[in-house]
Structures are given as structure tokens and as C-alpha cells.
Amino acid sequence: MQPVKGIEFETEPGLFDAIFDQDGMGMGLHALDPRDSRWLRVNLKFCDMLGYTREELLQMTSADVCLPDERNLSVEYNNRILRGELSSLSIEKRYLRKDGTEIWTDTSLSAVFAPDGKPTMVISVVHDISQQKMAEKALLEAQDKLERIVEERTAELRAAKESAEEAEELLSRVYRSSPALFTVSS
């Protein structure tokens, strides 16, 4: 393996395994071949996020867990890594879970290089941000609702003001035409 920020994994036995298998983040290692980007290794957290067993995911490609409308984009990222245009990338990405639901993630993709310097695999570090996305959606919906209420109340106040102005104008005309109606006697 190539050194990562000054650490040679070969000289630190078990370090890569310890990092990869930690349960704080989902992690997956997949082949870079855009035609067959099979998962080569996945940690338990990634399996849990997607609802698949490790064995199931290892029979799948990275495209198999992408939403259909995002598959071409994922293939393009792999192609750009393969061409050497990218060595890493961080994106907000949706995955398709086994049960058919979507999961929003913050995903970091990094190329893994062979000794000759060519990229051969991609490691994905995946953080579930579905709760954050749900909160953002709820906030936007609340904001939209509040804006509609303000618009409705503004329209109601404008209509009430116009009615009051019309009533004032009517009273003013009646007063001008018949001031005696407004005299107070003791």
C-alpha cells in the first residue's frame, strides 16, 4: 500500500484493518474499473447503513447501490480518477438501501494507488447525514409555511385597511352632506 500522510501501513501491522473496521463511519473499498466496480471490502457500519449483509454487498458493484439517476455521475467520478484527473473527492450523495429507501451521505472518495502510481481502487468513507437532510427539509417547509402565513396576514391587513379607509371616506361624505346628523345636544 501507498503511504498515507506519512504512515506506511506495511510498517504498522493491523493499522489499516483497525481504521477500516472502526464503526464510526461506513467504509468500502471498490474496484476502479468503471465496467465492474465490485465492492472488494466493506465494514459493518457501511453494511448497516445500506441494510445489506457483507456477503451481499461483496457481490454488488458501487453502481448497484446508487440511485438510478446518479449512476452516470458515479461512473464519471471513477473515470476521472482512472484518468488521473482526481485523486479524491468529497460529495453529498444518496445511496439506495436494500429496502428501497434512500439514505443521504457525506461521502469522501480517495484513489488507492498501485506501486507504479496508477489508481487501482477507490476507498469510500461514508457518513450518514439523513437526519440532517430531514431537518433541513423540515426547516424549509416551516419557512415556506411561515412565508405563506405572512402573505395571507398581509393581504388580510391590506383588505382591512382598505375597508377602514372606505368607511372613513363614506363617513366623511355623510358628514359633509349632513353635518347636523353629527351634532350632539345636551
ChimeraX attribute file (.defattr): number of C-alpha atoms within 10 A of each C-alpha:
attribute: neighborCount
match mode: 1-to-1
recipient: residues
	/A:1	11
	/A:2	14
	/A:3	11
	/A:4	9
	/A:5	6
	/A:6	7
	/A:7	12
	/A:8	14
	/A:9	15
	/A:10	12
	/A:11	9
	/A:12	9
	/A:13	10
	/A:14	11
	/A:15	14
	/A:16	14
	/A:17	11
	/A:18	10
	/A:19	12
	/A:20	21
	/A:21	18
	/A:22	13
	/A:23	13
	/A:24	12
	/A:25	20
	/A:26	24
	/A:27	25
	/A:28	25
	/A:29	24
	/A:30	23
	/A:31	22
	/A:32	24
	/A:33	16
	/A:34	17
	/A:35	12
	/A:36	13
	/A:37	20
	/A:38	21
	/A:39	23
	/A:40	17
	/A:41	16
	/A:42	22
	/A:43	19
	/A:44	19
	/A:45	19
	/A:46	25
	/A:47	20
	/A:48	13
	/A:49	19
	/A:50	21
	/A:51	17
	/A:52	16
	/A:53	15
	/A:54	16
	/A:55	11
	/A:56	12
	/A:57	23
	/A:58	18
	/A:59	11
	/A:60	16
	/A:61	18
	/A:62	23
	/A:63	22
	/A:64	16
	/A:65	18
	/A:66	19
	/A:67	19
	/A:68	12
	/A:69	8
	/A:70	13
	/A:71	15
	/A:72	13
	/A:73	13
	/A:74	17
	/A:75	18
	/A:76	12
	/A:77	20
	/A:78	26
	/A:79	17
	/A:80	13
	/A:81	24
	/A:82	20
	/A:83	12
	/A:84	13
	/A:85	11
	/A:86	16
	/A:87	18
	/A:88	15
	/A:89	13
	/A:90	13
	/A:91	11
	/A:92	13
	/A:93	20
	/A:94	20
	/A:95	22
	/A:96	19
	/A:97	19
	/A:98	16
	/A:99	9
	/A:100	12
	/A:101	12
	/A:102	17
	/A:103	18
	/A:104	19
	/A:105	22
	/A:106	15
	/A:107	21
	/A:108	18
	/A:109	22
	/A:110	19
	/A:111	24
	/A:112	23
	/A:113	16
	/A:114	12
	/A:115	10
	/A:116	6
	/A:117	10
	/A:118	14
	/A:119	22
	/A:120	16
	/A:121	23
	/A:122	26
	/A:123	22
	/A:124	23
	/A:125	19
	/A:126	24
	/A:127	20
	/A:128	20
	/A:129	17
	/A:130	15
	/A:131	12
	/A:132	12
	/A:133	14
	/A:134	12
	/A:135	12
	/A:136	12
	/A:137	12
	/A:138	12
	/A:139	12
	/A:140	12
	/A:141	12
	/A:142	12
	/A:143	12
	/A:144	12
	/A:145	12
	/A:146	12
	/A:147	12
	/A:148	12
	/A:149	12
	/A:150	12
	/A:151	12
	/A:152	12
	/A:153	12
	/A:154	12
	/A:155	12
	/A:156	12
	/A:157	12
	/A:158	12
	/A:159	12
	/A:160	12
	/A:161	12
	/A:162	12
	/A:163	12
	/A:164	12
	/A:165	12
	/A:166	12
	/A:167	12
	/A:168	12
	/A:169	12
	/A:170	12
	/A:171	12
	/A:172	13
	/A:173	12
	/A:174	13
	/A:175	13
	/A:176	10
	/A:177	10
	/A:178	11
	/A:179	11
	/A:180	9
	/A:181	9
	/A:182	9
	/A:183	8
	/A:184	6
	/A:185	4
	/A:186	3
